[in-house]
Each structure stands twice: as structure tokens, then as C-alpha cells.
Amino acid sequence: MTANTSSSNRFVLRRDAGRFREDVRRAWQKRWVKILALLAALPILGIFFLWLIFAQALPSAESLLTYQPPLPTNVRGADGEPVQTFARERRVELKFDEYPPQLINAFLAAEDRTFFRHGGIDYPGVIGAVGDYISKMGSGERARGGSTITQQVAKNLLLGDEYSVTRKIKEAFLARRIESVLTKEQILELYLNQIFLGRNAYGVQAAARAYFDKDVQDLELPEMAYLAVLPKAPSNYSPERYPERALERRNWVLSEMERNGFITPAQRAAATAAPLGTGRGASNSVRNFGGYFIEEVRRTLIDRYGQQTEKGPNGVYTGGLWVRTSLDVAKQRAAENALRDGLTRYDRGKGWRDPGLSVKLSGDWRSELARAPFGTGYPDWRAAAILSKSATSATIGFADGSTAILPSSAASMPKRGTSTPAFNTFRPGMIIVVKREGNGYVLRSIPEVSGGMVVEEVATGRILAMQGGFDSRGDDFNRATQALRQPGSTFKPVVYSAAMDNGLTPASIIVDGPFCVWQGAGLGNKCFRNFSGGNAGPQTMRWGVEQSRNLMTVRTANQIGMQNVTKLAKTLGVGEYPNYLAIALGAGDTTVMKITNAFAILANNGKEVKPTLIDYVQDRSGKVIYRADTRPCEGCNAPDWNGKPMPRPPLRTKQLMDPMTAYQMVHILEGVVQRGTATTLRELNRPLFGKTGTTSGPTNVWFIGGSPDIVAGIYMGFDQPRPMGGYAQGGTLAAPVFKQFALTAFKDMPVVPFRAPEGIRMVRIDRRSGRKVFGEWPGTDPKAAVIWEAFKPESEPRRSIRREEMAENAAAAKAARSATRTRAERRRDSDFLQNQGGIY
């Protein structure tokens, strides 16, 4: 019985299956069933073929999990305050939680109100966009996109902005992938950090700064609504060009926020009544500050990390680096002003110089003027374009669109090289420089002479300030680091340091007399001379340095061997030179940076320091990827004090030269300030050392020196070297630049003496003869007969001098000075290389 039942059940199942297949076969024979099946399969087949054609080659959505948007490099000064940003896309990356909810709601209302409900594609919106696209085919108009925020993320980050159906299909596939990989919050975070909102602002935080000078958490409701207007087309809602359109669109966003329940009617009404309130940009941005310094930092970073990703993930314009520099803002401003004032003082009275630039008045002359490669230097000097000219005045225009009248009396200085008033040479479109005085403007001239200046910290080598010309705008050649110039007599401390390393002392007697060298049968004798053409006979080394005597310098270099001089120059980083005597007088090229660093080594008692502009660099995550000071410091990062002395990094102990020699040289160079060619600095009333320099022509004038803490170097000269005039000397042109800088930069610095190293013996000597003195003590008068001199052990003078001999020497010196004053044309002993038949 059981067996029969079981067999019957199996029979029934087979019969039902057969009946189902029979029903399907019969239905398939009907035409309308085939049509319905085909229609149902078409979308599936279409999606499959679209996937085969477009989706397989799409980028992986998983890459967004580690996506890092391009971020600018932020540069800070030594005090940690921001000074500049290197950016092609200005962006500040924030986390999702850092965006106010109301700001997020504003963007959702404007861009994708169903964002938290769809799976990456808003199908009703897609259908509407397709219809709009069909209706506008052939019209040239761009159809509305219908993209969700997810699709916009796919477009902005992975696909690009191509306007085509193909891109929209890829966008849809990729949006679905993104939704499967990222959370809604992560997608919104990417969107709000990446979206372009105009004014070179990428991301909402950057836009909040660009339009309202606020951070996102400080924005008001109408400001949030305005930012939500911008993703579609920022230029269409520019507050400057289309304020009514921008206001209307902002109010539409507010109404959408009310319709979606994000705000109340009262909030909408209050926000709608508010003005746009946009500004001209962030007020705390620092542009063009420390131009040459910051440009040197940029070049260094690009050399190390690349501009974008060609050398790794830390590109200058994409890596989001945080750079701490050694820039001292106050000292940088002081250096800029001092060098500019020095250049304009030299240029004053030489007439007006046409910069040779112009704009087309028939076009957008304001933009042309703003983009012109032209730096005016001073904050109160302005570039202007001549719009029209009459017999008595000219109408001038500025980049902001404002205009003014320049009377002919305010431009009466002659054009350089002529006697024609500058006003007579004006023509419409010409770019000039003016300065506001009272209720009007007066013409100014950009100096043709230029120069460079470097300020360095002695103990560390950190560059505190740098100025490479009059203005970096339109002139990015950095004369502080790139201009190779003859240093003139600023090289002499290298010669005399080598001499003291080879047995001479500051009191050694050197003959200031005629000195010639045989150059061979073809060239004959080469004879050197002092600037005055005369000589002073046997004198101390100190006197020779203070008075910058060329004859004593070449005689010393010849006595000790030029190979010792050039070896020390290489050791100090001044340069690598052949063993020619002319090198001893500064005939070898170097840069301001190099020779200033050599003086810093002298002030640092011969210990090595290397000039650096960057203290350290952090990547976007805060990890330090470069540090200038790599010395270890055990215990410096300890969480708490262990009761022991404060941990300190080890001292820089690499000794480049004998510390006693370095101090002896610095001590001699203090005399240059007290009695020599830089006495203008004596008024600063603090221990200073330094050396002036003037090269043949004279084509360059120099001063390098400073205090125990800070050393500065300055040179002035034409870019294409030519004589600056017979009166041009380092002591009269370059030293006053340092003096002006020091009056500001040293104002609050403590007055400290130069520290002598262990072993130095301070001995009283007669300043003129160099002999040891008994019974007399140095006084406060810089020109006192008795001074303290620095000697190495067992090297001080053995002979002494009597009081009456000192009086005789003083009387003879006074008579010599009086005789010098009676000359019809007084010429100071200069500190530059004399050029007789060229240098070799």
C-alpha cells in the first residue's frame, strides 16, 4: 500500500511539471508574449552592454578611501605666524563633523535634497535631465545635469568635467560603486572639501574665507545659503558682476531649506532680508611679503619635493606641507626698507627712468596693469597707467579702477640722460610710478641700481631676512643668492685670518709700500697700489685692515702663500679660486649669502654654520619629513621633568678654523667700526664688527658685519656691471644701509660683547707701533694710543714702548693727518681692488 502511494506521488509531480512546460510552450507561440519578453529584456541587456563598454575601465571607488585632495603648502615665519601660501587650488581640508549641520543642509537643499535616501542616483532627476537634454539637442544650450552629490564626487575626483552622455553614463556606474564603498558622511566630506566655488577657492572652508573672511563655524545662515549657490557656476553668481542674480539665487536656496524642513519660516524671512555681505577676500592673507625670501623657500621646496607628484606625495602645490621658516618678520621689513632706501638715495638726482611698460587702453587696461611685471617697492608707491594727457596735466588710472590727476609740476624731473621734463615724454598707456603727497600724486622713479642683503643668525646659520633687489614682483632674480660678484675688500679678513694661522699677529708689522709681481715675458710687471696712490710705510696688521690697505694685503698674501688663502676661502665656503694675488683683493666671484656666512663663522669662533631658510617641514598629517637641525636631543621629548638638568642637543663642534684666529680677526674688525672705514656705525653704541668693500670701477660696494648674535651682508651695484661713480664706496653707500637696518633690528636686543675663546691673551699695546705698553691703560676714545689686543699664547710682542715714544708717535700721526687735509682734492683710502690694466 505504501509503495503504491509513493509511486502515485512521483507520477503526479512529473505530470504537473510537464503541464507547466506545456503551458509555457503554448504561451511563447503567441506573438504578444514574445514582444513583452523582449521589452522586459532590453533594459537588462542595455545595462549589461553599457557595463561592458563603460564600467570595466572606470577607476576603483576604493581609491577614494585613501584619497587626498590637493592642498596648498602653508609657510610660517620663525614666530609661527603664517606669511605665505603656495597654492594653485586654495583649499582647507576639514572633517565632516567640523561642518555646521545648517551649512550641510544648505548644500543638500540646493544640490541634492534626497541625498540620504537614494543609492547614488536620483532616478526622477535622471529622467528629467534626459528630457531636458532631448529638448535642447541642437540648440547649443547646456542641459541641466540632474547629478546627485555622489555623482558630482565621481565627476570631480575621478572623471573630469567633460560635457557628454558618455561621461554621465560613467558617472552613474561610478556613483553606485562609491555608495557601496563609502558612507554618506564620507561622501559629503569629500564633496565639501573638493568642490570649486570661485575665487580660486576649492572647498567650503576656503570659500568662506574668500567671500566672507570667516571660518565655516562662524558663518550666518544667509552666508551659508550663498555658498550653496556657487557649485553650479560660481561666475554666474559673482557678487561683483551679478549681485541681483546672486541675491535671487541665495533666496531660492533659503526657500528650499524651508520647504525641506531645515529652517523655520521666521529664519527664512530674516535671512532673506539680509544683504549678501560678501567682501573682497580674506583680510589675513599675506601676499608678496618677504618676496625674495619666500621665493627662495619655494625654489628649495620644489627642488626637494617637486611641484605636484612627480617626486612623491609631498608636492609643493598639492602635498599640504606645513613649512616653518627662519623668517623674522620685523627684521625682514627692516632689511627691505633699508636696502630700498639705500638704492633710492644713490639713484636720487639722476633723473626719471622710464620703466618701458605700457597697457592697451582700448582693452581691459586695469587687468593689464594689475598683471604687469612691475614692482613699486614701497607700500605708498603705486603703479599707474596714463589714460590721457593735456598740456598741463595727465589723467592716471590705477588697477582698482580709480583715477587721479597728475599735474605737470609733479612730474618735472628730467628724463634720465636728457634735460627734457619727464611729463613731456608721457604718452597714453604708459605705466609710471606715483606716490601720494597731500591731496595729489607726484612722480617717482624705480632705481636702476640694485643689490642684495642677507641677515644671518650667528649661532645657527638661520637666515632671518633676505632681500634680493628693489622688489620681487616682476624681478625674481635674487641677488642675495644668485648674483656672482667680486667682494672687494670684504675678502681681506680671509687673507689676514690665513696669515694669523701662519704665524702673524694683529701687531705684526707689514710694509705699506710699492709691491709688484712679475707675470711673465708677455705681461711684464703687475704693480698694485692703494686708492690714494701713496703709501704709509711699516704699519701693524690691525691698521692695515682698519684702513683697508691693498698693498699690505697683497704683500701678506704673497708672504704666506696664496694657496693658504684660497684653501681657507674654500673651507669657509666663500668660493674656490686659483692662486692669483688679485684674489687677495677680492677679485674672485662670490655671493652675498656665501661671504656673509663666512663672517658668521668668524663670529662663531670658527665653528661651522650653514645658512638655512627652512627650520623643518611637516606633511599634511603633521609628520616631520625634513629638519635643518638634525642633532639628537636625548630626553627633549620626555613627558615630564625627571629632576635632572634640562636636556640640550650637543653643540655644533665641527671646527673649521682655529677659534683664537677667528676671534683675533673679529677683534680687528671691531676696529674697522671704531676707527676705520665703517665709523658711521659707531653711533649704534654696541659691540660691532665689519668690513667695507669696493670693487674696481667702482662697480660694487659692500658691507658685511654685525653683532655677536646677528651678521648681515649688503652689496649694491648695477646688474650689468658699470662704474657707480668715483664717490661710491662701501663705507658711504653700503654701511649706511646696515646702519638703518640695525637701528630697527637691534633696538630691543641685549648689548653683549664678543666672547673670546679659551687661551686668548688680551695685551695692552700701542696702536701705531704694535709694541707692548706698561703704565698706560686703554681709554674710551676709539683713537686712543693704547688698546687691548688679542694674542695667542706666547705670541704677544716682546718689545715695549716708553711713554715719551708714544707721545712722539702721536705727534707724528697728527702731523701726517694735517698734511693730508691740505691736499687740494682729498681722497680717502678706499677698500677696493685697483684695476691697472685689468686683473689676472
LUMMI-243273 format. One record per residue (C-alpha): x, y, z; residue in one letter. Coordinates in steps of 0.02 Angstrom, whole numbers, padded with zeros to 5 digits, always signed. Each point is the difference from the previous one (the first is absolute). Layout:
// residues N
XYZA ...
END
This chain:
// residues 840
+00000+00000+00000M +00139+00117+00050T +00098-00041-00156A -00149+00037-00113N -00030+00167+00083T +00179+00052-00020S -00003-00048-00184S -00159+00100-00027S +00078+00158+00075N +00148-00007-00117R -00115-00019-00148F -00101+00154+00049V +00155+00111+00012L +00060-00050-00170R -00167+00033-00073R -00009+00177+00080D +00174+00047-00065A -00042-00058-00171G -00160+00099+00004R +00097+00160+00051F +00121-00021-00143R -00143-00029-00117E -00085+00161+00059D +00160+00099-00027V +00024-00075-00173R -00176+00045-00049R +00015+00178+00068A +00166+00028-00090W -00086-00039-00163Q -00104+00156+00024K +00075+00155-00079R -00044+00123+00136W +00090-00106+00131V +00160+00006-00101K -00015+00188-00016I -00024+00023+00188L +00148-00114+00039A +00111+00095-00120L -00050+00167+00074L +00038-00065+00175A +00172-00063-00053A +00054+00156-00091L +00040+00106+00156P +00097-00143+00076I +00098-00030-00159L +00027+00187-00019G +00071+00017+00175I +00109-00152-00030F +00071+00068-00162F +00026+00172+00078L +00094-00084+00141W +00107-00094-00126L +00038+00158-00098I +00020+00131+00136F +00011-00071+00176A +00143-00123-00014Q +00131+00135-00030A -00062+00116+00138L +00116+00040+00146P -00025-00094+00161S -00115+00080+00127A +00110-00074+00136E +00132+00129-00045S -00112+00131+00079L +00029-00081+00170L +00179+00064-00007T -00033+00151-00110Y +00098+00156+00047Q -00058+00160-00084P +00131+00123-00063P +00042+00115+00144L +00106+00158+00000P +00165+00017+00089T -00011+00117+00149N +00156+00098+00045V +00027+00073+00173R +00129+00116+00071G +00115-00031+00147A -00139+00052+00120D -00123-00125-00074G -00110+00130-00083E -00051-00033-00182P +00093+00103-00127V -00041-00080-00168Q -00091-00142-00088T +00054-00094-00156F -00159-00052-00087A -00079-00029-00168R -00158-00058+00087E -00035+00087+00163R -00075-00129+00114R -00016-00038+00186V -00046-00180+00038E -00126-00028+00141L -00081-00153+00076K -00187-00027-00021F -00032+00038+00183D +00083+00170-00019E -00133+00061-00122Y -00154+00080+00084P -00160-00103-00030P -00090+00153-00068Q +00137+00024-00130L -00019-00181-00055I -00188+00023-00011N +00025+00153-00111A +00100-00102-00125F -00123-00145+00007L -00145+00118-00034A +00090+00078-00147A +00081-00154-00075E -00077-00165+00057D -00144+00002+00125R -00022-00189-00008T +00184-00036+00028F -00024-00105+00156F -00139-00102-00083R +00066-00048-00172H +00135-00125-00044G +00106+00118-00103G -00121+00036-00142I -00158+00106+00008D -00104-00088-00133Y -00138+00133-00014P +00137+00129-00020G +00085-00106-00135V -00163-00015-00098I -00025+00189+00011G +00180+00031-00057A -00022-00119-00149V -00157+00092-00052G +00087+00168+00017D +00148-00066-00102Y -00114-00060-00140I -00093+00164-00004S +00161+00100-00017K +00088-00109-00127M +00069+00107-00140G -00035+00164+00090S +00175+00020+00070G -00068+00019+00175E +00064-00108+00141R -00130-00113+00079A -00019-00011+00188R +00101-00138+00075G -00115-00087+00122G +00154-00065+00092S -00005-00049+00181T +00137+00051+00121I +00072-00174-00019T +00006+00021-00188Q +00085+00168+00020Q +00132-00080+00111V +00028-00131-00136A +00015+00136-00132K +00113+00117+00098N +00119-00129+00071L +00007-00140-00128L -00073+00048-00168L +00022+00183-00044G -00120+00131-00064D -00031-00059-00179E -00176+00044-00061Y -00064-00158-00082S -00124-00143+00017V +00147-00119+00018T +00060+00089+00156R -00174-00004+00076K -00010-00188-00025I +00171-00026+00081K -00052+00117+00138E -00154-00105+00040A +00097-00164+00009F +00135+00078+00106L -00126+00082+00117A -00073-00172+00039R +00173-00066+00038R +00039+00148+00112I -00160-00026+00099E +00051-00181+00030S +00172+00049+00065V -00024+00164+00096L -00126+00057+00128T -00111+00149-00036K +00102+00105+00121E +00163-00046-00087Q -00075+00046-00169I -00058+00169+00065L +00170+00033+00078E +00084-00030-00167L -00126+00111-00088Y +00013+00146+00120L +00190-00005-00003N +00017-00018-00189Q -00134+00106-00084I +00058+00157-00093F -00091+00156+00059L +00088+00142-00091G +00137+00122+00050R +00124-00144-00014N -00084-00077+00153A -00018-00189+00001Y -00105-00064+00142G -00124+00090+00111V +00125+00056+00133Q +00110+00086-00130A -00155+00080-00076A -00060+00062+00169A +00166+00090+00018R +00000+00063-00179A -00176+00073+00004Y -00033+00042+00183F +00171-00007+00086D -00072-00124+00125K +00021-00181+00048D -00147-00115-00036V -00054-00010+00182Q -00019+00190+00004D -00111+00015-00154L -00177+00068+00014E -00149-00085-00084L -00009+00118-00152P +00188-00021-00026E -00017-00189+00002M -00142+00012-00125A +00106+00108-00117Y +00145-00124+00001L -00125-00138-00044A -00044+00099-00157V +00176-00008-00071L +00036-00183-00049P -00099+00008-00163K +00087+00153-00073A +00094+00118+00118P +00029+00131-00135S -00188+00014-00034N -00032+00054+00180Y +00149+00115+00026S -00046+00131+00130P +00098+00131-00096E -00068-00034-00174R -00175-00068+00033Y -00056+00051+00175P -00186-00008-00040E +00014-00174-00076R +00104-00059+00149A -00126+00070+00125L -00146-00080-00092E +00084-00170-00005R +00050+00010+00184R -00180+00035+00047N -00055-00149-00104W +00116-00111+00103V -00076+00071+00159L -00174-00041-00062S +00056-00177-00043E +00070-00019+00175M -00168+00052+00071E -00095-00118-00117R +00107-00146+00057N -00022+00042+00184G +00179+00053+00030F -00048+00175+00062I -00157+00085+00061T -00097+00133-00098P +00062+00131+00123A +00181-00049-00030Q -00027+00006-00188R -00081+00172+00009A +00141+00072+00105A +00135-00075-00111A -00086+00059-00159T +00001+00179+00064A +00187-00004+00030A +00121+00069-00134P +00127-00111-00084L +00138+00068+00110G +00143-00068-00102T +00172+00081+00012G +00150+00016-00115R +00091-00149+00075G +00087-00060+00155A +00074+00144+00100S +00130-00107+00085N +00085-00057-00159S +00181+00055-00019V +00046+00023-00182R +00170+00048-00067N +00070+00018+00175F +00183-00047+00011G -00005-00026-00188G +00180-00050-00031Y +00011-00102+00160F -00161-00094-00035I +00047-00028-00182E +00163-00078+00056E -00099-00114+00117V -00115-00048-00144R +00147-00044-00113R +00079-00105+00137T -00162-00096+00031L -00030-00031-00185I +00177-00064-00020D -00028-00121+00144R -00182-00053-00021Y -00055+00054-00174G -00145+00111-00050Q -00136-00134+00004Q +00028-00187+00011T +00147-00026-00116E +00116-00029+00149K -00124-00077+00121G -00157+00044+00098P +00069+00159+00077N -00005+00116-00149G +00008+00186+00039V -00169+00037-00081Y -00090-00160+00047T +00079-00076+00155G -00071+00111+00136G +00171+00032+00077L +00024+00104+00156W +00165+00092-00009V +00081+00091+00146R +00129+00123-00064T +00128+00107+00090S -00079+00160-00067L -00004+00137+00133D -00140+00115-00056V +00066+00157+00086A +00177-00024-00065K -00063-00040-00174Q -00097+00163-00007R +00151+00094+00066A +00113-00079-00131A -00122+00039-00141E -00017+00181+00051N +00186+00025+00031A +00054-00070-00167L -00136+00092-00097R +00044+00163+00086D +00184-00028-00041G -00039-00032-00183L -00113+00153-00015T +00129+00110+00089R +00130-00048-00128Y -00123+00023-00144D -00067+00167+00060R +00044+00145-00112G +00037-00108-00151K -00166+00036-00085G -00158-00098-00037W +00019-00173-00076R -00136-00063-00117D -00041-00181+00050P -00044-00037-00182G -00170-00080+00036L -00171+00045-00069S -00181-00059-00009V -00128+00003-00140K -00132+00127+00048L -00122-00074-00127S -00007-00162+00098G -00011-00046+00185D +00142+00113+00053W -00036-00027+00186R +00036-00186-00012S +00152+00034-00108E +00066+00123+00129L -00030-00123+00142A +00092-00137-00094R +00146+00108-00057A +00170-00066+00057P +00033+00156+00099F +00040+00021+00184G -00014+00169+00083T +00091-00050+00159G -00071+00119+00129Y -00178-00026+00063P -00045+00181-00039D +00068-00007-00178W -00130-00051-00129R +00008-00056-00180A -00110+00105-00113A -00044+00008-00184A -00010+00165-00092I -00177+00008-00070L +00010+00170-00083S +00111+00153-00003K -00024+00186-00024S +00124+00142-00002A -00002+00022+00189T -00053-00167+00075S -00026-00185-00031A -00141-00113+00055T +00066-00159+00079I -00091-00160+00043G +00034-00136+00128F -00033-00187-00002A -00152+00019+00113D -00083+00111-00130G +00024+00165+00090S +00075+00150-00088T +00093+00158+00047A +00078+00155-00076I +00189+00016-00009L +00050+00182-00032P +00151+00035-00106S +00086+00082+00150S -00003-00168+00090A +00096-00080-00144A +00128+00134-00036S +00158-00100+00034M +00101-00026-00159P -00003-00165-00091K +00161-00092+00033R +00138+00046-00120G -00092+00153-00065T -00055+00171+00057S -00180-00031-00056T -00130+00000+00141P -00073-00173+00028A -00176+00069-00027F +00042+00045-00179N +00043-00182-00040T -00164-00070+00068F -00115-00089-00123R -00170-00085+00025P +00017-00180+00060G +00171+00025+00081M +00024-00077+00173I +00079+00114+00130I +00025+00003+00188V -00078+00132+00110V -00004+00038+00184K -00140+00086+00093R +00048+00165+00078E -00136+00104+00080G -00154+00000-00111N +00092-00048-00158G +00135-00110-00074Y +00181+00030-00051V +00107-00098-00122L +00130-00122+00064R +00136-00103-00084S +00050-00181+00030I +00190-00006+00026P +00103-00082-00135E +00135-00048+00124V -00038-00155+00101S +00075-00109+00135G -00025-00139+00126G -00005-00020+00187M +00007-00151+00117V -00023-00004+00189V +00064-00156+00088E -00005-00064+00178E +00178-00034+00057V -00028-00149+00113A -00110-00100-00119T +00022+00065-00177G -00187+00033-00014R -00038+00136-00126I -00112+00126+00087L -00027+00117-00147A +00044+00010-00184M -00027+00132-00133Q +00058-00035-00176G -00041+00165-00085G -00119+00148+00003F -00159-00105-00019D -00028-00183-00042S -00155+00036-00104R +00056-00007-00180G +00182-00027+00053D +00025-00172+00076D +00189-00002-00022F +00062-00016+00179N +00161+00098+00013R +00028-00062+00177A +00024-00180-00058T +00019+00003-00189Q +00105+00153-00042A +00185-00044-00014L +00099+00156+00044R +00177+00046+00047Q +00000+00031+00188P +00142+00126-00001G +00076+00036+00169S -00131-00102+00094T +00112-00146-00051F +00149+00069+00096K -00049-00080+00167P +00027-00169-00086V +00177+00052-00049V +00046+00063+00173Y -00080-00150+00087S +00110-00113-00105A +00148+00111+00047A -00035-00018+00186M -00014-00188-00024D +00175+00009-00072N +00092+00094+00135G -00050+00183-00016L -00092+00097+00135T -00111+00155+00001P +00155+00099+00054A +00113-00068-00136S +00083+00136-00102I -00037-00005-00187I +00071+00124-00123V -00127+00110-00086D +00110+00035-00150G +00017-00033-00187P -00027-00181-00047F +00018-00076-00174C +00000-00178-00065V +00074-00067-00161W -00136-00078-00108Q +00109-00067-00138G +00084+00065-00156A -00164+00038-00086G -00082+00096+00143L +00145+00075+00092G -00016+00072+00175N -00167+00017+00088K +00009+00139+00129C -00133+00024+00134F -00043+00164+00084R -00109+00077+00132N -00146+00111-00047F +00093+00158+00049S +00148-00050-00104G +00113+00022+00151G +00064-00115+00136N +00027+00011+00187A +00154-00108+00027G +00009-00132+00136P -00165-00019+00093Q -00088-00128+00110T -00115-00130-00075M -00143+00077+00098R +00029+00170-00078W +00007-00078-00173G -00169-00084+00024V -00083+00152+00079E +00060+00113-00141Q -00021-00136-00132S +00173+00015-00075R +00018-00098-00161N +00190-00002-00001L +00010-00076+00173M -00129-00132-00049T +00088-00063-00157V +00168+00005+00088R -00072-00107+00140T -00080-00123-00122A +00164-00015-00095N +00096-00028+00162Q -00108-00142+00066I -00040-00075-00170G -00162+00021-00097M -00034-00186+00017Q -00034+00029+00186N -00120+00141-00040V -00099-00095-00131T -00005-00155+00111K -00079+00099+00141L -00121+00085-00121A -00058-00172-00055K -00014-00061+00179T -00107+00150+00047L -00110-00026-00153G +00042+00166-00083V +00054-00084-00163G +00132-00102-00089E +00132+00112-00078Y +00166-00014-00092P +00156+00053+00092N +00012+00175-00075Y +00047+00149+00108L -00146+00101-00068A -00116-00122+00090I +00069+00070+00164A -00079+00167-00046L -00171-00076-00035G +00012-00035-00187A -00084-00171+00014G -00189-00011-00020D -00113-00049+00145T -00176+00036+00062T -00063+00103+00145V -00065-00159+00083M +00168-00089-00008K +00112+00138+00065I -00126+00051+00135T +00003-00179+00062N +00191+00008+00006A -00012+00152+00115F -00126-00096+00107A +00128-00139+00019I +00128+00128+00058L -00123+00069+00128A -00039-00178+00055N +00183-00025+00048N +00035-00103-00154G -00137-00129+00025K -00093-00056-00155E -00171+00072-00037V -00098-00029-00159K -00127+00126-00063P -00178-00068+00006T -00169+00077-00038L -00109-00147+00052I -00002-00064+00179D -00110-00151-00033Y -00136-00066-00115V -00154-00102+00049Q -00111-00097-00117D -00189+00020+00001R -00013-00122+00147S +00123+00097+00107G +00145-00120-00019K +00169+00088-00011V +00079-00048-00166I +00145+00123+00004Y +00096+00085+00139R +00146+00118-00022A +00068-00033+00175D +00026-00188+00004T +00095-00006+00165R -00067-00132+00120P -00073+00059+00165C -00021-00139+00125E -00143+00036+00119G -00065+00153-00092C -00166-00087-00034N -00020-00072+00174A -00179+00013+00066P +00055+00075+00165D +00151+00074+00089W +00110-00131+00081N +00084+00121+00120G +00161+00003-00098K +00074+00148-00099P -00096+00055-00152M +00045-00111-00149P +00087+00088-00142R +00060-00054-00171P +00190-00012-00016P +00092+00153-00061L +00053+00014-00180R +00181-00047+00027T +00069-00006-00177K +00141+00125+00008Q +00041+00074-00169L +00141+00113+00060M +00098+00037+00157D -00123+00084+00121P +00136+00118+00061M +00036+00055-00180T -00185+00030-00028A -00013+00107+00156Y +00157+00098-00044Q -00075+00041-00169M -00166+00054+00076V +00093+00106+00127H +00094+00086-00141I -00162+00027-00096L -00073+00087+00152E +00134+00129-00033G -00068+00027-00176V -00159+00064+00082V +00090+00099+00134Q +00138+00081-00104R -00004-00065-00178G -00110+00007-00154T -00165-00035+00090A +00004+00132+00137T -00178+00051-00044T -00056-00153+00100L +00086+00060+00159R -00158+00097+00045E -00093-00164+00030L +00093-00013+00167N +00018-00187+00005R +00139-00125-00039P +00002-00019-00189L +00124-00069-00124F +00001+00019-00188G +00091+00034-00162K -00039+00115-00144T +00042-00043-00179G +00008+00087-00168T +00047-00085-00163T +00091+00076-00146S -00093+00130-00097G -00078+00014+00129P -00134-00123-00059T -00054-00075+00168N -00003+00067+00177V -00012-00115+00151W -00018-00010+00186F +00000-00160+00102I -00004-00005+00188G -00108+00001+00154G -00011-00046+00182S +00043-00159+00096P -00176-00062-00040D -00042+00062-00175I +00104+00029-00155V -00062+00091-00156A +00074+00019-00173G -00044+00133-00130I +00059+00038-00174Y -00059+00131-00125M +00038+00009-00186G -00074-00004-00175F -00056-00168-00070D +00109+00032-00151Q +00155+00059+00094P +00054+00177-00038R +00081+00138+00104P -00109+00073+00136M +00099+00161+00013G +00164+00045+00084G -00085+00045+00164Y -00080-00173+00017A +00080-00096+00143Q -00055-00135+00118G +00015+00115+00149G -00109+00136-00077T -00135-00104-00087L -00010-00177+00070A +00043+00031+00184A -00143+00127+00020P -00120-00135-00062V +00058-00113+00141F -00012+00144+00122K -00182+00034-00046Q -00039-00185+00016F +00087-00013+00168A -00091+00150+00074L -00161-00100-00017T +00058-00181+00012A +00118+00023+00149F -00115+00117+00096K -00056-00124+00133D +00147-00119-00009M +00114-00010+00152P +00172+00078-00017V +00126-00141+00018V +00187-00004-00038P +00088-00121-00115F +00054-00150+00102R +00184-00048-00005A +00040-00187-00008P +00107-00086+00129E +00185+00041-00017G -00014+00177-00069I +00113+00125+00087R -00055+00183+00003M +00155+00111+00001V +00018+00190+00007R +00092+00062-00154I +00037+00163-00086D -00123+00007-00144R +00125+00077-00123R +00157-00099+00035S -00074-00163+00063G +00119-00004+00148R -00050-00052+00175K -00044+00143+00120V +00032+00013+00187F -00066+00137+00111G -00141+00056-00116E -00178-00068-00015W -00122+00001-00147P -00127+00141+00007G -00174+00022-00071T +00060+00105-00147D -00002-00110-00157P +00159+00084-00057K +00092-00020+00164A +00183-00044-00018A -00014-00154+00113V -00121-00140-00041I -00032-00178+00052W +00060-00124-00130E -00036-00186-00011A +00145-00121-00012F +00023-00186+00000K +00108-00069+00141P +00184+00045-00015E -00030+00112-00151S -00017+00171+00081E +00134+00133-00038P +00162-00017+00095R +00052+00182-00017R -00081+00138+00100S -00017+00186-00034I +00033+00148+00114R -00125+00137+00036R +00103+00132-00087E +00013-00108-00156E -00188-00016-00002M -00016+00190+00009A +00122+00018-00145E -00099-00126-00103N -00162+00091+00039A +00075+00167-00054A +00065-00076-00162A -00169-00077-00037A -00086+00167+00031K +00119+00089-00118A -00030-00130-00134A -00188+00022+00016R +00018+00188-00012S +00106-00015-00158A -00130-00112-00078T -00137+00130+00028R +00098+00133-00095T -00009-00094-00164R -00104+00089-00131A -00108-00154-00033E -00020-00111+00150R -00016-00184-00042R -00032-00128+00137R +00096-00162+00000D -00127-00115-00077S -00030-00184+00027D -00013-00058-00177F +00110-00088-00126L +00092+00121-00113Q -00008-00045-00184N +00157+00043-00098Q -00007-00088-00165G -00125-00127+00063G +00008-00134+00134I +00071-00170-00028Y 
END
